[in-house]
Amino acid sequence: AQPAAPAPISAPLRDLEYGQLNFLHTTDTHGWLAGHLSEPSYSADWGDYISFSTRIREKVEAQGQDLLVIDTGDRVEGSGLYDSSEPKGIYLSEILRHQHIDVITSGNHELYQKNTSINELLTTVTNFRGHYLASNIDIYHPVTQELVPLAPRYKKFTTKLQGIRVVAFGFLFNFNGNYNNTIVQPVEETIQEEWFQEAIQDKEVDLFLIAGHVPAHSPEYRAIFRAIRKAHWATPIQFFAGHQHIRDYAKYDSKAYALASGRFMETIGFMSIDGLSTSTRPSAGSGPVFKRRYIDNNLFSFYHHTGLDEESFPTEEGLSVSQLIANARSALQLDVVYGCAPQNLWMSRVPYPHPDSVYTWLESEVLATSLKDESRGDTPTVAIMNTGGIRFDIFKGQFTRDTVWTISPFSNKFRYVKDVPYDKVQLIMEVLNKQTKIFSELSEETLDNLASPDQQEHIEHVLKAGNEDPSLRMNGDSLHQVPLSKRSDGTSIIPGYVTQDDAGSDGDDTIHSPIKMYQVPNCIQAHIAGNATTAPGTVDFVYIEFIEPFLVLAGKYADLNVDFVKDSEVYMSGVSMTDVIINWVEKNWECE
Ligand SMILES: Nc1ccn([C@@H]2O[C@H](COP(=O)(O)O)[C@@H](O)[C@H]2O)c(=O)n1
């Protein structure tokens, strides 16, 4: 772990149930390779994960079993370690490549910016040659300008000890927000391609492995499941999922399951399958048994599951990667303090609006007092942003260079349109926040992309995890996780994940008390300048550039005669949302 990482808190744990074939899975790490420096439950770093996977491999191989390590993308954008360097990401690839990963895929974040996808092609695909799969992504090669697959479409391999024959694919969900140097083919089209149909007709297969940056419960995975089942009515299928930032497990049939392993290095997903046939031995017994576990990413869990301790657990490689991360953090000056937050500010642990809501803080304090384009004088202004632009909670205490990138990692800047009727702006807000019924192009699903990923789906599922018992609620004034009650065996129950999935509620390794979550709107608005008591006739309509495509559609429903692409101009040239937050914190949150 990093020198500043808090020690994990001991807690009651459920064991891993190993099988013939075992998996460790990460997804949506978003650069959090240093782990969480304010949260004991997730305080292990990528170096510890390297030690953990090595120790688990030693353990399962000693029993003649196999281990495969999977990562399903969105490794970039979301923390100081990736976002604060110029150019972004100069330290990340070197840290990542030390983990042995058997199947690795791209997420959508690897494709938003042209230079990110080029770096993916030239560095990450190269570092993980033979393991990186891209079944539905093409890229214009930066040198030849030729359209080429980002990586091989699929591969067939046999596992090290048992010779289990695996056919593996690597998918991305039907994403269309990518820069125009890449092409993402819709999954439903890819599975009609000749190469895919040929690959799934192979009869010498013991397991289909679908790694993807695709939600566990999704039309894309259902389509792949159906296509494979048409060719193989009983061959086991293991999906690994991502994108929604949630722990999730989906049952497609008794021989096909999907595991999603959360976000931001909070979770190491574990799966095992027993009863698989192999190249030399047909399956014994009644067929495969699948088990899943969501491991909290901390050393207490890692020691427990490996049966090792502080002395015997770390590997040399793991320790040297932890050191690499520490060196990068120090070179990037991630501990530089911009100010001190006087309180916790939550994304979804409080309703919106609320004095403890990060969105209330943004609209009433940060945006309201910071947005001003000198050329516009005191023109009344309404500024809107999508809640998905904020990626993490703010904890009371030091607000560092790292903090700012974890909450606002995107390079989103501002644009505006002059003289927009105020009532039309309010109508657009209603459309974006689904407060009015709208049809056709502007589906609920499209609008959900404005919110943060864990809000986008399964919200009922997340809300269900809430517990109304006030004795189980967190102490709002203290750090993120506090032991609340002692059990008879001396261990504590701390707030954290209480996952409900298709296999029930026993998936988490750590037994936690649940945390209540609330739904927040897709967009928020700040009112700037003008007379606060009366609504203005027209305003400067300022918006974060990411939402422009949504405004184009919402504008039509609001009957607003504005072409957002042609009629808008840059607002506060060169200033991004991230800059606005840094400036505000420096001015307003002095440390005592
Ligand atoms: N420039 C950007 C890019 C993304 N977002 C928000 O993030 C969501 C996607 O996040 P995932 O980690 O699930 O891929 C997207 O739907 C937006 O809400 C943004 O605000 N600005």
PDBQT file of the ligand as one rigid body, heavy atoms in Angstrom, charges set to zero:
ROOT
HETATM    1  N1  LIG A 601     -15.892  14.313 -20.996  1.00  0.00    +0.000 N 
HETATM    2  C1  LIG A 601     -16.767  13.602 -20.253  1.00  0.00    +0.000 A 
HETATM    3  C2  LIG A 601     -16.811  12.214 -20.312  1.00  0.00    +0.000 A 
HETATM    4  C3  LIG A 601     -17.720  11.532 -19.533  1.00  0.00    +0.000 A 
HETATM    5  N2  LIG A 601     -18.561  12.210 -18.709  1.00  0.00    +0.000 N 
HETATM    6  C4  LIG A 601     -19.517  11.495 -17.839  1.00  0.00    +0.000 C 
HETATM    7  O1  LIG A 601     -19.032  10.183 -17.549  1.00  0.00    +0.000 OA
HETATM    8  C5  LIG A 601     -19.978   9.201 -17.983  1.00  0.00    +0.000 C 
HETATM    9  C6  LIG A 601     -19.287   7.980 -18.517  1.00  0.00    +0.000 C 
HETATM   10  O2  LIG A 601     -18.593   7.421 -17.472  1.00  0.00    +0.000 OA
HETATM   11  P1  LIG A 601     -18.146   5.876 -17.491  1.00  0.00    +0.000 P 
HETATM   12  O3  LIG A 601     -17.060   5.814 -16.488  1.00  0.00    +0.000 OA
HETATM   13  O4  LIG A 601     -19.306   5.058 -17.163  1.00  0.00    +0.000 OA
HETATM   14  O5  LIG A 601     -17.745   5.559 -18.862  1.00  0.00    +0.000 OA
HETATM   15  C7  LIG A 601     -20.786   9.887 -19.064  1.00  0.00    +0.000 C 
HETATM   16  O6  LIG A 601     -22.026   9.263 -19.230  1.00  0.00    +0.000 OA
HETATM   17  C8  LIG A 601     -20.872  11.303 -18.499  1.00  0.00    +0.000 C 
HETATM   18  O7  LIG A 601     -21.888  11.368 -17.530  1.00  0.00    +0.000 OA
HETATM   19  C9  LIG A 601     -18.501  13.594 -18.668  1.00  0.00    +0.000 A 
HETATM   20  O8  LIG A 601     -19.267  14.222 -17.908  1.00  0.00    +0.000 OA
HETATM   21  N3  LIG A 601     -17.597  14.264 -19.436  1.00  0.00    +0.000 NA
ENDROOT
TORSDOF 0
